[in-house]
Amino acid sequence: MKNKAANRILDLQYFGEFGGVNPSISDSSTYTFLSAKTMFDTFEGNTEGCYLYSRHSSPSNLYLGEALAALEGTEAANVYASGMGAITSVLLQLCASEDHIVSSRTIYGGTYAFFKNFISKFNVDCSFVDITDIEKVRASIRPNTKMIYCEAVSNPLLEVADLKALAALAKEHQIPLVVDNTFSPLTIAPTTLGADVVIHSLTKFINGSSDCVAGAVCASTDFCLALKDVNNGAGMLLGSTLDSLRAASILKNLRTLHIRIKKHSENALYLAENFEKDGLRVVYPGLTSHSGHAIMKDQYVSEYGYGGIMTIDVGDLSKANALMELMQKNNLGYLAVSLGFYKTLFSAPGSSTSSEISEEEQRAMGLTDGLIRFSIGLDNDIKRTYESMKACMISLGILK
């Protein structure tokens, strides 16, 4: 599949206030009006190009939103103070009391906790299903279902959603397909496969420097405006707006995303292939052994590869912890949550980013104690990295 997202981002050109090659940062919380009527019209959403209050929008956030819309090929995009800010805004905009959603069972732990524990307070129900089984998804849809939610590549099990099939099913029932594309920016283009709303945690690959927390919703102009409506917009009323300084910083980093994603994918594929040859239990969408490899190959954008995330199961938590500690000691990466950093990050998701999911449910979905999630970095000499990681595994008896 071809995608021109990187070209669309590159073609966006902004001049700063004094002709700078980067747009000027709007460091204001509120904006002045020349007439009282213009202020009133802006409150009503009837003006174009006017700014009201930074919780509603700002020039810096608008620039980043335009670039993210170009990334995902949508009409518009809103930016938020976190990925969870984006996710919660979308759900609360689409759902009301007595409504229902269908979600993948393997999703980020914070999203899982919000869907399972928090929205029940408002009498919104969620069915968690194996998103790779379309018939199970179909059977879970009810008359009051308001959306299908999934991650394009799931966290942390790396299940690959068949977005074409899910989009067709959503269209059949006239409900939106909402896709979290945090693990696979550029690698997968959900809107070209039929998704209605695309969510990102900008904290991860898109920003790429692990120095901020941010999120985005990429969708139609109407939906993005609805989220910002002063009377009933979830994004506006929940107050999860991104700071202008952070928006400007992320926009700069976004310009190199296409280069970074290619290298993340190249390095991850090399490690996955070699560790699988060594006899380890490796999960990576680029391996033919991956259950979703054929679907991934059908819908990925080949020039960006299969992504920068892989998992290795070393058997139990004690071995996983020992390996991660040794790799960090040997300067092979950081024992840390999150992903998309220039340096490799690794964690045991069952006791960290997926700890909100009960142990019983973790076992049911195949999340084992010994599973390590790797966000592979931008190492220049990946063979050297592989040999050093392998030496750590040999010293701990994980490999012979």
Contacts in CASP RR format, 6 or more apart in sequence:
PFRMAT RR
TARGET T0000
AUTHOR 0000-0000-0000
METHOD contacts of the structure
MODEL  1
MKNKAANRILDLQYFGEFGGVNPSISDSSTYTFLSAKTMFDTFEGNTEGC
YLYSRHSSPSNLYLGEALAALEGTEAANVYASGMGAITSVLLQLCASEDH
IVSSRTIYGGTYAFFKNFISKFNVDCSFVDITDIEKVRASIRPNTKMIYC
EAVSNPLLEVADLKALAALAKEHQIPLVVDNTFSPLTIAPTTLGADVVIH
SLTKFINGSSDCVAGAVCASTDFCLALKDVNNGAGMLLGSTLDSLRAASI
LKNLRTLHIRIKKHSENALYLAENFEKDGLRVVYPGLTSHSGHAIMKDQY
VSEYGYGGIMTIDVGDLSKANALMELMQKNNLGYLAVSLGFYKTLFSAPG
SSTSSEISEEEQRAMGLTDGLIRFSIGLDNDIKRTYESMKACMISLGILK
1 189 0 8 1.000
1 192 0 8 1.000
1 298 0 8 1.000
1 299 0 8 1.000
1 300 0 8 1.000
1 301 0 8 1.000
1 302 0 8 1.000
2 301 0 8 1.000
3 186 0 8 1.000
3 189 0 8 1.000
3 192 0 8 1.000
3 301 0 8 1.000
5 70 0 8 1.000
5 71 0 8 1.000
5 72 0 8 1.000
5 73 0 8 1.000
5 186 0 8 1.000
5 189 0 8 1.000
5 258 0 8 1.000
5 301 0 8 1.000
6 186 0 8 1.000
6 257 0 8 1.000
6 258 0 8 1.000
8 70 0 8 1.000
8 71 0 8 1.000
8 73 0 8 1.000
9 67 0 8 1.000
9 70 0 8 1.000
9 71 0 8 1.000
9 254 0 8 1.000
9 255 0 8 1.000
9 257 0 8 1.000
9 258 0 8 1.000
10 255 0 8 1.000
11 70 0 8 1.000
12 66 0 8 1.000
12 67 0 8 1.000
12 70 0 8 1.000
14 22 0 8 1.000
14 23 0 8 1.000
14 63 0 8 1.000
15 21 0 8 1.000
15 23 0 8 1.000
16 22 0 8 1.000
16 23 0 8 1.000
16 24 0 8 1.000
17 24 0 8 1.000
18 24 0 8 1.000
22 248 0 8 1.000
22 251 0 8 1.000
22 252 0 8 1.000
23 59 0 8 1.000
23 60 0 8 1.000
23 63 0 8 1.000
23 248 0 8 1.000
23 251 0 8 1.000
24 59 0 8 1.000
25 60 0 8 1.000
25 244 0 8 1.000
25 245 0 8 1.000
25 248 0 8 1.000
26 51 0 8 1.000
26 54 0 8 1.000
26 58 0 8 1.000
26 59 0 8 1.000
26 60 0 8 1.000
26 244 0 8 1.000
27 244 0 8 1.000
27 245 0 8 1.000
28 54 0 8 1.000
28 58 0 8 1.000
28 244 0 8 1.000
29 53 0 8 1.000
29 54 0 8 1.000
30 52 0 8 1.000
30 53 0 8 1.000
30 54 0 8 1.000
31 50 0 8 1.000
31 51 0 8 1.000
31 52 0 8 1.000
31 53 0 8 1.000
33 39 0 8 1.000
33 42 0 8 1.000
33 50 0 8 1.000
38 47 0 8 1.000
38 50 0 8 1.000
39 52 0 8 1.000
41 47 0 8 1.000
41 50 0 8 1.000
42 50 0 8 1.000
42 51 0 8 1.000
42 52 0 8 1.000
43 52 0 8 1.000
43 230 0 8 1.000
45 225 0 8 1.000
45 229 0 8 1.000
45 230 0 8 1.000
51 57 0 8 1.000
51 58 0 8 1.000
51 59 0 8 1.000
54 61 0 8 1.000
54 241 0 8 1.000
54 244 0 8 1.000
55 236 0 8 1.000
55 239 0 8 1.000
55 241 0 8 1.000
56 228 0 8 1.000
56 230 0 8 1.000
56 236 0 8 1.000
56 241 0 8 1.000
57 228 0 8 1.000
58 244 0 8 1.000
58 247 0 8 1.000
59 244 0 8 1.000
60 244 0 8 1.000
60 245 0 8 1.000
60 247 0 8 1.000
60 248 0 8 1.000
60 251 0 8 1.000
61 78 0 8 1.000
61 79 0 8 1.000
61 241 0 8 1.000
61 242 0 8 1.000
61 244 0 8 1.000
61 247 0 8 1.000
63 247 0 8 1.000
63 248 0 8 1.000
63 251 0 8 1.000
64 79 0 8 1.000
64 216 0 8 1.000
64 242 0 8 1.000
64 247 0 8 1.000
64 248 0 8 1.000
64 250 0 8 1.000
64 251 0 8 1.000
64 254 0 8 1.000
65 76 0 8 1.000
65 77 0 8 1.000
65 78 0 8 1.000
65 79 0 8 1.000
65 216 0 8 1.000
66 77 0 8 1.000
67 251 0 8 1.000
67 254 0 8 1.000
68 77 0 8 1.000
68 79 0 8 1.000
68 200 0 8 1.000
68 202 0 8 1.000
68 206 0 8 1.000
68 216 0 8 1.000
68 218 0 8 1.000
68 254 0 8 1.000
69 75 0 8 1.000
69 76 0 8 1.000
69 77 0 8 1.000
69 218 0 8 1.000
71 185 0 8 1.000
71 186 0 8 1.000
71 206 0 8 1.000
71 218 0 8 1.000
71 254 0 8 1.000
71 257 0 8 1.000
72 181 0 8 1.000
72 189 0 8 1.000
72 190 0 8 1.000
72 191 0 8 1.000
72 198 0 8 1.000
72 218 0 8 1.000
73 189 0 8 1.000
73 191 0 8 1.000
73 192 0 8 1.000
73 218 0 8 1.000
74 191 0 8 1.000
74 198 0 8 1.000
74 218 0 8 1.000
74 219 0 8 1.000
74 220 0 8 1.000
75 219 0 8 1.000
75 220 0 8 1.000
75 221 0 8 1.000
75 224 0 8 1.000
76 218 0 8 1.000
76 219 0 8 1.000
76 220 0 8 1.000
76 221 0 8 1.000
76 223 0 8 1.000
76 224 0 8 1.000
76 225 0 8 1.000
77 216 0 8 1.000
77 217 0 8 1.000
77 218 0 8 1.000
77 219 0 8 1.000
77 224 0 8 1.000
78 86 0 8 1.000
78 89 0 8 1.000
78 216 0 8 1.000
78 217 0 8 1.000
78 224 0 8 1.000
78 227 0 8 1.000
78 228 0 8 1.000
78 235 0 8 1.000
79 202 0 8 1.000
79 214 0 8 1.000
79 215 0 8 1.000
79 216 0 8 1.000
79 241 0 8 1.000
79 242 0 8 1.000
79 247 0 8 1.000
79 250 0 8 1.000
80 86 0 8 1.000
80 89 0 8 1.000
80 214 0 8 1.000
80 215 0 8 1.000
80 216 0 8 1.000
80 217 0 8 1.000
80 235 0 8 1.000
80 240 0 8 1.000
80 241 0 8 1.000
80 242 0 8 1.000
81 213 0 8 1.000
81 214 0 8 1.000
81 215 0 8 1.000
81 239 0 8 1.000
81 240 0 8 1.000
81 241 0 8 1.000
81 242 0 8 1.000
81 243 0 8 1.000
82 201 0 8 1.000
82 203 0 8 1.000
82 213 0 8 1.000
82 214 0 8 1.000
82 215 0 8 1.000
82 240 0 8 1.000
83 182 0 8 1.000
83 199 0 8 1.000
83 200 0 8 1.000
83 201 0 8 1.000
83 202 0 8 1.000
83 203 0 8 1.000
83 213 0 8 1.000
83 214 0 8 1.000
83 215 0 8 1.000
83 216 0 8 1.000
84 110 0 8 1.000
84 111 0 8 1.000
84 114 0 8 1.000
84 201 0 8 1.000
85 215 0 8 1.000
85 235 0 8 1.000
85 238 0 8 1.000
85 240 0 8 1.000
86 199 0 8 1.000
86 200 0 8 1.000
86 201 0 8 1.000
86 215 0 8 1.000
86 216 0 8 1.000
86 217 0 8 1.000
86 240 0 8 1.000
87 111 0 8 1.000
87 114 0 8 1.000
87 180 0 8 1.000
87 199 0 8 1.000
88 114 0 8 1.000
88 234 0 8 1.000
88 238 0 8 1.000
88 240 0 8 1.000
89 217 0 8 1.000
89 227 0 8 1.000
89 234 0 8 1.000
89 235 0 8 1.000
89 238 0 8 1.000
89 240 0 8 1.000
90 178 0 8 1.000
90 197 0 8 1.000
90 199 0 8 1.000
90 217 0 8 1.000
90 227 0 8 1.000
90 234 0 8 1.000
91 101 0 8 1.000
91 114 0 8 1.000
91 115 0 8 1.000
91 119 0 8 1.000
91 124 0 8 1.000
91 147 0 8 1.000
91 149 0 8 1.000
92 234 0 8 1.000
92 238 0 8 1.000
93 223 0 8 1.000
93 226 0 8 1.000
93 227 0 8 1.000
93 233 0 8 1.000
93 234 0 8 1.000
93 235 0 8 1.000
94 146 0 8 1.000
94 147 0 8 1.000
94 176 0 8 1.000
94 178 0 8 1.000
95 101 0 8 1.000
95 119 0 8 1.000
95 124 0 8 1.000
95 146 0 8 1.000
95 147 0 8 1.000
96 122 0 8 1.000
96 124 0 8 1.000
97 122 0 8 1.000
97 123 0 8 1.000
97 124 0 8 1.000
98 123 0 8 1.000
98 124 0 8 1.000
98 144 0 8 1.000
99 124 0 8 1.000
99 125 0 8 1.000
99 144 0 8 1.000
99 145 0 8 1.000
99 146 0 8 1.000
100 124 0 8 1.000
100 125 0 8 1.000
100 126 0 8 1.000
100 127 0 8 1.000
100 142 0 8 1.000
100 144 0 8 1.000
100 145 0 8 1.000
100 146 0 8 1.000
101 115 0 8 1.000
101 124 0 8 1.000
101 125 0 8 1.000
101 126 0 8 1.000
101 127 0 8 1.000
101 145 0 8 1.000
101 146 0 8 1.000
101 147 0 8 1.000
101 148 0 8 1.000
101 149 0 8 1.000
102 126 0 8 1.000
102 127 0 8 1.000
102 129 0 8 1.000
102 137 0 8 1.000
102 140 0 8 1.000
102 141 0 8 1.000
102 145 0 8 1.000
102 147 0 8 1.000
102 148 0 8 1.000
102 149 0 8 1.000
103 111 0 8 1.000
103 115 0 8 1.000
103 126 0 8 1.000
103 127 0 8 1.000
103 128 0 8 1.000
103 129 0 8 1.000
103 148 0 8 1.000
103 149 0 8 1.000
103 150 0 8 1.000
104 128 0 8 1.000
104 129 0 8 1.000
104 130 0 8 1.000
104 131 0 8 1.000
104 149 0 8 1.000
104 150 0 8 1.000
104 151 0 8 1.000
104 154 0 8 1.000
104 159 0 8 1.000
104 161 0 8 1.000
105 128 0 8 1.000
105 129 0 8 1.000
105 130 0 8 1.000
105 131 0 8 1.000
105 361 0 8 1.000
105 365 0 8 1.000
106 131 0 8 1.000
106 151 0 8 1.000
106 154 0 8 1.000
106 155 0 8 1.000
106 156 0 8 1.000
106 157 0 8 1.000
106 159 0 8 1.000
106 365 0 8 1.000
106 367 0 8 1.000
107 115 0 8 1.000
107 149 0 8 1.000
107 150 0 8 1.000
107 151 0 8 1.000
107 154 0 8 1.000
107 155 0 8 1.000
107 180 0 8 1.000
108 151 0 8 1.000
108 155 0 8 1.000
108 180 0 8 1.000
108 182 0 8 1.000
108 353 0 8 1.000
108 354 0 8 1.000
109 155 0 8 1.000
109 353 0 8 1.000
109 354 0 8 1.000
109 355 0 8 1.000
109 356 0 8 1.000
109 357 0 8 1.000
110 356 0 8 1.000
111 180 0 8 1.000
112 128 0 8 1.000
112 354 0 8 1.000
112 356 0 8 1.000
112 357 0 8 1.000
113 356 0 8 1.000
115 126 0 8 1.000
115 128 0 8 1.000
115 149 0 8 1.000
116 126 0 8 1.000
116 128 0 8 1.000
119 126 0 8 1.000
127 140 0 8 1.000
129 136 0 8 1.000
129 137 0 8 1.000
129 140 0 8 1.000
130 136 0 8 1.000
131 137 0 8 1.000
131 150 0 8 1.000
131 154 0 8 1.000
131 159 0 8 1.000
131 161 0 8 1.000
131 166 0 8 1.000
132 159 0 8 1.000
132 160 0 8 1.000
132 161 0 8 1.000
132 162 0 8 1.000
132 291 0 8 1.000
132 292 0 8 1.000
134 162 0 8 1.000
134 165 0 8 1.000
134 166 0 8 1.000
134 169 0 8 1.000
137 148 0 8 1.000
137 166 0 8 1.000
137 169 0 8 1.000
138 169 0 8 1.000
141 148 0 8 1.000
141 169 0 8 1.000
141 173 0 8 1.000
141 175 0 8 1.000
145 173 0 8 1.000
145 175 0 8 1.000
146 175 0 8 1.000
146 176 0 8 1.000
147 170 0 8 1.000
147 175 0 8 1.000
147 176 0 8 1.000
147 177 0 8 1.000
147 178 0 8 1.000
148 166 0 8 1.000
148 169 0 8 1.000
148 170 0 8 1.000
148 175 0 8 1.000
148 176 0 8 1.000
148 177 0 8 1.000
148 178 0 8 1.000
149 178 0 8 1.000
149 179 0 8 1.000
149 180 0 8 1.000
150 161 0 8 1.000
150 163 0 8 1.000
150 166 0 8 1.000
150 177 0 8 1.000
150 178 0 8 1.000
150 179 0 8 1.000
150 180 0 8 1.000
151 161 0 8 1.000
151 179 0 8 1.000
151 180 0 8 1.000
151 181 0 8 1.000
151 182 0 8 1.000
151 183 0 8 1.000
152 160 0 8 1.000
152 161 0 8 1.000
152 163 0 8 1.000
152 179 0 8 1.000
152 180 0 8 1.000
152 181 0 8 1.000
152 183 0 8 1.000
152 184 0 8 1.000
152 188 0 8 1.000
152 190 0 8 1.000
153 159 0 8 1.000
153 160 0 8 1.000
153 161 0 8 1.000
153 183 0 8 1.000
153 184 0 8 1.000
153 187 0 8 1.000
153 188 0 8 1.000
153 285 0 8 1.000
153 296 0 8 1.000
153 307 0 8 1.000
153 309 0 8 1.000
154 160 0 8 1.000
154 161 0 8 1.000
154 183 0 8 1.000
155 182 0 8 1.000
155 183 0 8 1.000
155 349 0 8 1.000
155 353 0 8 1.000
155 354 0 8 1.000
155 373 0 8 1.000
156 311 0 8 1.000
156 349 0 8 1.000
156 350 0 8 1.000
156 353 0 8 1.000
156 354 0 8 1.000
156 367 0 8 1.000
156 371 0 8 1.000
156 373 0 8 1.000
157 283 0 8 1.000
157 311 0 8 1.000
157 365 0 8 1.000
157 366 0 8 1.000
157 367 0 8 1.000
158 183 0 8 1.000
158 283 0 8 1.000
158 284 0 8 1.000
158 285 0 8 1.000
158 290 0 8 1.000
158 309 0 8 1.000
158 310 0 8 1.000
158 311 0 8 1.000
159 291 0 8 1.000
159 292 0 8 1.000
160 285 0 8 1.000
160 290 0 8 1.000
160 292 0 8 1.000
160 293 0 8 1.000
160 295 0 8 1.000
160 296 0 8 1.000
161 179 0 8 1.000
161 295 0 8 1.000
162 295 0 8 1.000
162 299 0 8 1.000
163 177 0 8 1.000
163 179 0 8 1.000
163 188 0 8 1.000
163 190 0 8 1.000
163 193 0 8 1.000
163 194 0 8 1.000
163 195 0 8 1.000
163 299 0 8 1.000
164 193 0 8 1.000
164 194 0 8 1.000
164 298 0 8 1.000
164 299 0 8 1.000
166 177 0 8 1.000
167 177 0 8 1.000
167 193 0 8 1.000
167 194 0 8 1.000
167 195 0 8 1.000
167 196 0 8 1.000
170 176 0 8 1.000
170 177 0 8 1.000
170 196 0 8 1.000
171 194 0 8 1.000
176 196 0 8 1.000
176 197 0 8 1.000
177 194 0 8 1.000
177 195 0 8 1.000
177 196 0 8 1.000
177 197 0 8 1.000
178 195 0 8 1.000
178 196 0 8 1.000
178 197 0 8 1.000
178 198 0 8 1.000
178 199 0 8 1.000
179 190 0 8 1.000
179 195 0 8 1.000
179 197 0 8 1.000
179 198 0 8 1.000
179 199 0 8 1.000
180 198 0 8 1.000
180 199 0 8 1.000
180 200 0 8 1.000
180 201 0 8 1.000
181 188 0 8 1.000
181 190 0 8 1.000
181 198 0 8 1.000
181 199 0 8 1.000
181 200 0 8 1.000
182 199 0 8 1.000
182 200 0 8 1.000
182 201 0 8 1.000
182 204 0 8 1.000
182 205 0 8 1.000
183 204 0 8 1.000
183 205 0 8 1.000
183 307 0 8 1.000
183 309 0 8 1.000
183 339 0 8 1.000
184 300 0 8 1.000
184 307 0 8 1.000
185 200 0 8 1.000
185 205 0 8 1.000
185 206 0 8 1.000
185 257 0 8 1.000
185 261 0 8 1.000
186 257 0 8 1.000
186 258 0 8 1.000
186 261 0 8 1.000
186 301 0 8 1.000
186 304 0 8 1.000
187 261 0 8 1.000
187 265 0 8 1.000
187 300 0 8 1.000
187 301 0 8 1.000
187 304 0 8 1.000
187 305 0 8 1.000
187 306 0 8 1.000
187 307 0 8 1.000
188 299 0 8 1.000
188 300 0 8 1.000
188 301 0 8 1.000
189 301 0 8 1.000
190 198 0 8 1.000
191 198 0 8 1.000
191 218 0 8 1.000
193 299 0 8 1.000
196 219 0 8 1.000
196 220 0 8 1.000
196 223 0 8 1.000
197 217 0 8 1.000
197 218 0 8 1.000
197 219 0 8 1.000
197 223 0 8 1.000
198 217 0 8 1.000
198 218 0 8 1.000
198 219 0 8 1.000
199 215 0 8 1.000
199 216 0 8 1.000
199 217 0 8 1.000
199 218 0 8 1.000
200 206 0 8 1.000
200 215 0 8 1.000
200 216 0 8 1.000
200 218 0 8 1.000
201 214 0 8 1.000
201 215 0 8 1.000
202 212 0 8 1.000
202 214 0 8 1.000
202 215 0 8 1.000
202 216 0 8 1.000
202 250 0 8 1.000
203 210 0 8 1.000
203 212 0 8 1.000
203 213 0 8 1.000
203 214 0 8 1.000
203 215 0 8 1.000
203 338 0 8 1.000
204 338 0 8 1.000
204 339 0 8 1.000
204 340 0 8 1.000
205 257 0 8 1.000
205 260 0 8 1.000
205 261 0 8 1.000
205 264 0 8 1.000
205 339 0 8 1.000
205 340 0 8 1.000
206 216 0 8 1.000
206 250 0 8 1.000
206 253 0 8 1.000
206 254 0 8 1.000
206 257 0 8 1.000
207 214 0 8 1.000
207 249 0 8 1.000
207 250 0 8 1.000
207 253 0 8 1.000
207 254 0 8 1.000
208 253 0 8 1.000
208 260 0 8 1.000
208 340 0 8 1.000
208 341 0 8 1.000
208 342 0 8 1.000
209 253 0 8 1.000
209 341 0 8 1.000
209 342 0 8 1.000
210 338 0 8 1.000
210 340 0 8 1.000
210 341 0 8 1.000
211 249 0 8 1.000
212 246 0 8 1.000
212 249 0 8 1.000
212 250 0 8 1.000
214 242 0 8 1.000
214 246 0 8 1.000
214 247 0 8 1.000
214 250 0 8 1.000
215 242 0 8 1.000
217 223 0 8 1.000
217 224 0 8 1.000
217 227 0 8 1.000
226 232 0 8 1.000
226 233 0 8 1.000
227 233 0 8 1.000
227 234 0 8 1.000
227 235 0 8 1.000
227 236 0 8 1.000
228 235 0 8 1.000
228 236 0 8 1.000
229 236 0 8 1.000
230 236 0 8 1.000
235 241 0 8 1.000
258 304 0 8 1.000
260 342 0 8 1.000
260 378 0 8 1.000
261 304 0 8 1.000
261 305 0 8 1.000
261 307 0 8 1.000
261 308 0 8 1.000
262 303 0 8 1.000
262 304 0 8 1.000
262 305 0 8 1.000
263 377 0 8 1.000
263 378 0 8 1.000
264 307 0 8 1.000
264 308 0 8 1.000
264 340 0 8 1.000
264 376 0 8 1.000
264 377 0 8 1.000
264 378 0 8 1.000
265 304 0 8 1.000
265 305 0 8 1.000
265 306 0 8 1.000
265 307 0 8 1.000
265 308 0 8 1.000
266 305 0 8 1.000
266 382 0 8 1.000
267 308 0 8 1.000
267 376 0 8 1.000
267 377 0 8 1.000
267 378 0 8 1.000
267 379 0 8 1.000
267 382 0 8 1.000
267 385 0 8 1.000
268 284 0 8 1.000
268 306 0 8 1.000
268 307 0 8 1.000
268 308 0 8 1.000
268 309 0 8 1.000
268 310 0 8 1.000
268 374 0 8 1.000
268 376 0 8 1.000
269 284 0 8 1.000
269 286 0 8 1.000
269 305 0 8 1.000
269 306 0 8 1.000
270 382 0 8 1.000
270 383 0 8 1.000
270 386 0 8 1.000
271 310 0 8 1.000
271 374 0 8 1.000
271 376 0 8 1.000
271 382 0 8 1.000
271 385 0 8 1.000
271 386 0 8 1.000
271 389 0 8 1.000
272 282 0 8 1.000
272 284 0 8 1.000
272 286 0 8 1.000
272 287 0 8 1.000
272 310 0 8 1.000
273 287 0 8 1.000
274 386 0 8 1.000
274 390 0 8 1.000
275 282 0 8 1.000
275 312 0 8 1.000
275 386 0 8 1.000
275 389 0 8 1.000
275 390 0 8 1.000
276 282 0 8 1.000
276 287 0 8 1.000
276 289 0 8 1.000
278 390 0 8 1.000
278 399 0 8 1.000
279 399 0 8 1.000
280 312 0 8 1.000
280 313 0 8 1.000
280 314 0 8 1.000
280 393 0 8 1.000
280 398 0 8 1.000
280 399 0 8 1.000
281 312 0 8 1.000
281 313 0 8 1.000
282 289 0 8 1.000
282 310 0 8 1.000
282 311 0 8 1.000
282 312 0 8 1.000
283 290 0 8 1.000
283 310 0 8 1.000
283 311 0 8 1.000
283 312 0 8 1.000
283 313 0 8 1.000
284 290 0 8 1.000
284 306 0 8 1.000
284 309 0 8 1.000
284 310 0 8 1.000
284 311 0 8 1.000
285 292 0 8 1.000
285 293 0 8 1.000
285 296 0 8 1.000
285 300 0 8 1.000
285 306 0 8 1.000
285 307 0 8 1.000
286 293 0 8 1.000
286 296 0 8 1.000
286 297 0 8 1.000
286 305 0 8 1.000
286 306 0 8 1.000
287 293 0 8 1.000
290 296 0 8 1.000
296 306 0 8 1.000
300 306 0 8 1.000
308 339 0 8 1.000
308 340 0 8 1.000
308 375 0 8 1.000
308 376 0 8 1.000
308 377 0 8 1.000
309 339 0 8 1.000
309 373 0 8 1.000
309 374 0 8 1.000
309 375 0 8 1.000
309 376 0 8 1.000
310 373 0 8 1.000
310 374 0 8 1.000
310 376 0 8 1.000
311 371 0 8 1.000
311 372 0 8 1.000
311 373 0 8 1.000
311 374 0 8 1.000
312 371 0 8 1.000
312 372 0 8 1.000
312 374 0 8 1.000
313 368 0 8 1.000
313 370 0 8 1.000
313 371 0 8 1.000
313 372 0 8 1.000
314 320 0 8 1.000
314 323 0 8 1.000
314 370 0 8 1.000
314 372 0 8 1.000
314 393 0 8 1.000
314 398 0 8 1.000
315 368 0 8 1.000
315 369 0 8 1.000
315 370 0 8 1.000
316 369 0 8 1.000
316 370 0 8 1.000
317 348 0 8 1.000
317 351 0 8 1.000
317 369 0 8 1.000
317 370 0 8 1.000
319 370 0 8 1.000
319 396 0 8 1.000
319 398 0 8 1.000
320 348 0 8 1.000
320 369 0 8 1.000
320 370 0 8 1.000
320 371 0 8 1.000
320 372 0 8 1.000
321 348 0 8 1.000
322 396 0 8 1.000
323 372 0 8 1.000
323 392 0 8 1.000
323 393 0 8 1.000
323 396 0 8 1.000
323 398 0 8 1.000
324 335 0 8 1.000
324 346 0 8 1.000
324 347 0 8 1.000
324 348 0 8 1.000
324 372 0 8 1.000
325 335 0 8 1.000
326 392 0 8 1.000
326 395 0 8 1.000
326 396 0 8 1.000
327 333 0 8 1.000
327 335 0 8 1.000
327 346 0 8 1.000
327 389 0 8 1.000
327 392 0 8 1.000
328 334 0 8 1.000
328 335 0 8 1.000
330 388 0 8 1.000
330 392 0 8 1.000
332 344 0 8 1.000
332 385 0 8 1.000
332 388 0 8 1.000
332 389 0 8 1.000
332 392 0 8 1.000
333 343 0 8 1.000
333 344 0 8 1.000
333 345 0 8 1.000
333 346 0 8 1.000
334 341 0 8 1.000
334 343 0 8 1.000
334 344 0 8 1.000
334 345 0 8 1.000
334 346 0 8 1.000
335 346 0 8 1.000
335 347 0 8 1.000
336 345 0 8 1.000
336 346 0 8 1.000
336 347 0 8 1.000
337 345 0 8 1.000
337 347 0 8 1.000
337 352 0 8 1.000
337 353 0 8 1.000
338 345 0 8 1.000
338 375 0 8 1.000
339 345 0 8 1.000
339 373 0 8 1.000
339 375 0 8 1.000
340 375 0 8 1.000
340 377 0 8 1.000
341 375 0 8 1.000
341 377 0 8 1.000
342 377 0 8 1.000
342 378 0 8 1.000
343 377 0 8 1.000
343 378 0 8 1.000
344 374 0 8 1.000
344 375 0 8 1.000
344 376 0 8 1.000
344 377 0 8 1.000
344 379 0 8 1.000
344 385 0 8 1.000
345 374 0 8 1.000
345 375 0 8 1.000
345 377 0 8 1.000
346 372 0 8 1.000
346 373 0 8 1.000
346 374 0 8 1.000
346 375 0 8 1.000
347 353 0 8 1.000
347 372 0 8 1.000
347 373 0 8 1.000
348 369 0 8 1.000
348 370 0 8 1.000
348 371 0 8 1.000
348 372 0 8 1.000
348 373 0 8 1.000
349 367 0 8 1.000
349 371 0 8 1.000
349 373 0 8 1.000
350 357 0 8 1.000
350 362 0 8 1.000
350 367 0 8 1.000
350 369 0 8 1.000
350 371 0 8 1.000
351 369 0 8 1.000
353 373 0 8 1.000
354 362 0 8 1.000
354 367 0 8 1.000
357 365 0 8 1.000
357 367 0 8 1.000
362 368 0 8 1.000
379 385 0 8 1.000
390 399 0 8 1.000
393 399 0 8 1.000
394 400 0 8 1.000
END
